[in-house]
């Protein structure tokens, strides 16, 4: 049994396909099948059930795969320890960022990160939460950045920052609302972007008031919502980091949410529970912390960075 064989069966399990696993590993499908058969013969067990044109681990195969991941992770940890000792951050880094967060993080993150860590092969994809969690579970991503609160077995959430929401009110009505309170909802049109603004942790959720406003439209971006408000009246809520993208005229239409209500979103980094590239994760957090407002950063991140 070799470390290479263990990596091969992990790839098969990740893709549940010999064709895709072989493509990732850079070998032919017959070669991969032959190597698997040799390992199964050596262990005298069937690791994968290959009936009905599907590939799935057997009961004993699941146990072998769990142990294989531990072994491979420990082997890779040695490489990580050497990198730590040398003080280097190198190699590939595959990230995902949620589409409602990407406009505020990616432009500055890409420039900051590539300047700070030029030896890292950075690859970024925009993914919604479910796709991100699936990709993390399958080992297709090193880390994901998304709205907090998503739970998935085997995935660890590390809070990164908390961002307040502000109210953006149409110019035609802003003079009537020098301060914004939740009870004002029933008097105006409310425009909502569901994924970004329906907040699990808000004591006051705009989405709970769907039947109060005159009309609710679920748009695809904050910029679209702002244009709808400018054209049609009413109001929406926007994340604080969007304020810098407003024109001087539009900024006059922004109001804080007054009263004892929580209206904010938590943004977190998601990794697998068995993730071992601590120095690489610290590099991501360090680049983000270089430009995210300090008042938003999670206390743990601001003081200590990430400690796995």
Secondary structure, DSSP 8 states (H G I E B T S, - for coil): --HHHHHHHHHHHHHT-HHHHHHHHTS-HHHHHHHHHHHHHHHTS--EE-GGG--EE-HHHHHHHHHHHHHHHHHHHHHHHHHHHHT---EEEEEEE-HHHHHHHHHHHHHHHHHH-TTEEEEEEE--HHHHHHHHHTTS-SEEEEES----TTEEEEEEEEEEEEEEE-TTTGGG-SSB-GGGGGGS-B-B-HHHHS-TT-SS-GGGGTTTSS---B-S-HHHHHHHHHHH-SEEEEEGGGGGGS-HHHHTTEE-B-SS---EEEEEEEEETT---HHHHHHHHHHHHTTS-TTTB-HHHHHH----
